[in-house]
């Protein structure tokens, strides 16, 4: 069974997905970060494939991607790192990047490599639904590699239904019409959007991302979806971390509300 399916069959609320850019802060940090996140109690991990021209990333993730590329991160190296860490963990792992990267690597070669090293799913925001359905769906499904598509407050109900049909794993529910980055609060307009999506009774689990950065925003997201995705706030923390394992544990404890949140990691 795909590890994502296993996770969602065992847990359906307060799922914490942490995103980090592979190769940041240092090229060889990938393994330590993954193992530290698992030890801290994260449910799944999203590895960013650094890219020179991202679509919706805010300054924190953009800068981490630029640094990772400058450090020498490449897809072949990242696959090697994932293969190594897979010997020590069975936590669900997702790769997030852009379809151009996959095309340059070779679509079937990319899928095969994901399966070989133990990747459970991918997020490719620039892959059009119709192209995926017509040309690539069978490739992904035959390999058992899940794919998550995104919805936003502007996404029509027709497209949301199609996203629900094609998604395997979970739907990435973008919380607002903005770029990534930590926010202090979730607005009434966002809550209205969350309620609208809940009313559709979609078949896939949903994780809310963009702007989740604290225990308060995490808890609010979890009231309206199965969990949340945190990226920029964690990367901001990594930039200052003196000890990745200890600082990651502290970060996750604050998000979960296990200790008072006095310090916010803001963009």
Protein Blocks (a to p, Z undefined) as FASTA:
>chain_A
ZZklmmmmmpcghiacddddehiabfklmmmmmmmmmmnopabdcdddddfbdfklcfkl
mmmmmmmmmnopafklmmmmmmmmmmmoccdcdddddfklmmmnopklmmmmmmmnopab
dcdfklcfklmmmmmmmmmmmnopacdddddfklcfklmmmmmmmpghiacddfbdcded
ddfbdcfklmmmmmmmmmnopabdcddeehiabfklmmmmmmmmgbdcdfklmmmmmmmo
mblklmmmmmmmmmnopaccfbccdZZ
